[in-house]
Amino acid sequence: MARVLLFGRLSDVAGWRERTLDAGAGSIAAIRALLAAEDADLGEALVAPGVQVAVDQAIVRGDLVLSAASEVAFLPPMSGG
């Protein structure tokens, strides 16, 4: 079962911060698609410019096949100052 975390604005849009998904969602793209099918607003937010994905606490680019024990975090755009 993959653990999915949402931070910042993404958790506000979804109405949740942490959730466990069936391991059948075997990639980042599959998780995005599953979440988008459940909540169109969240689906749009997850593909917005600047949103990053971390798998097991490491930022990743592109799609990635996940293990059943993966932790996937979606991070909103960050601003510094």
C-alpha positions in Angstrom: 0.0 0.0 0.0 1.5 3.3 -1.1 1.3 6.2 1.4 0.4 9.5 -0.3 1.1 12.8 1.3 -0.2 16.2 0.2 1.3 19.5 1.4 0.3 23.1 1.4 -2.4 24.2 -1.1 -2.7 20.6 -2.4 -4.0 19.3 0.9 -6.4 22.3 1.1 -7.8 21.4 -2.3 -8.1 17.7 -1.4 -9.4 18.1 2.1 -6.9 15.6 3.4 -3.2 15.4 4.0 -2.4 11.7 4.2 -3.9 8.7 2.6 -3.0 5.1 1.9 -3.7 3.8 -1.6 -3.8 0.2 -3.0 -0.5 -0.9 -4.3 -2.3 -1.5 -7.7 -1.5 2.2 -8.3 2.0 1.2 -9.3 3.4 4.5 -10.6 3.3 8.2 -10.0 1.2 8.6 -13.1 -1.2 6.0 -11.9 -1.6 7.7 -8.6 -2.2 11.1 -10.2 -4.8 9.5 -12.5 -6.5 7.8 -9.6 -6.7 11.0 -7.6 -7.8 13.0 -10.6 -10.6 10.5 -11.3 -11.9 11.0 -7.7 -11.4 14.8 -7.6 -11.0 16.8 -10.7 -9.8 19.9 -8.8 -7.1 17.9 -7.1 -6.2 16.4 -10.5 -5.6 19.8 -12.0 -3.7 21.0 -8.9 -1.3 17.9 -9.1 -0.2 18.7 -12.7 0.1 22.5 -12.2 3.4 24.1 -13.0 5.9 23.9 -10.1 4.4 20.9 -8.3 7.1 18.4 -7.4 7.0 14.8 -6.3 9.1 13.1 -3.7 9.3 9.3 -3.5 10.6 8.0 -0.2 11.8 11.5 0.7 13.8 12.1 -2.6 12.6 14.5 -5.3 12.0 12.7 -8.6 11.5 13.8 -12.1 9.1 12.1 -14.5 7.3 8.9 -13.8 8.5 6.1 -11.6 7.4 2.6 -10.7 6.6 2.3 -7.1 7.0 -0.4 -4.5 4.1 -1.4 -2.3 5.7 0.4 0.6 6.5 3.6 -1.2 5.8 7.0 0.3 4.7 9.5 -2.4 4.6 13.2 -1.5 3.2 15.9 -3.7 4.7 19.3 -3.0 3.3 22.6 -4.1 5.5 25.3 -5.7 7.8 26.9 -3.2 8.7 30.5 -3.0 11.6 31.9 -1.2 12.6 35.2 0.1 
